[in-house]
Amino acid sequence: MTITTCQKFCGLRGYAYSGLQNGKQCWCGQSTGVLTASDSECNTPCSGNSSTICGGSWRNSVYQSYAGFQGCWNDSKPTRDFSFQ
């Protein structure tokens, strides 16, 4: 997984935001979650490009689907912040 791959995947499906989690998961949604986390908590290298970061354990590196980095967000609640994977 790479940041660009996830952004394109979500953007082409009409989602405003993409979230990369745990190095290899891509999630899509129309809004960001409500629980921000420190950017240092997103610390897992992307499986497709180890020089970039793709979230962490229950942490999403959030991007606008056609723009830049929006921050690190906590995703450890019963309802997922992003609904589509």
Secondary structure, DSSP 8 states (H G I E B T S, - for coil): --HHHHHHHHHHTT-SEEEEETTTEEEEESS--S-EE-GGG---EETTEEEEE--BTTEEEEEETTS-EEEEEE--SSS-SS-B-
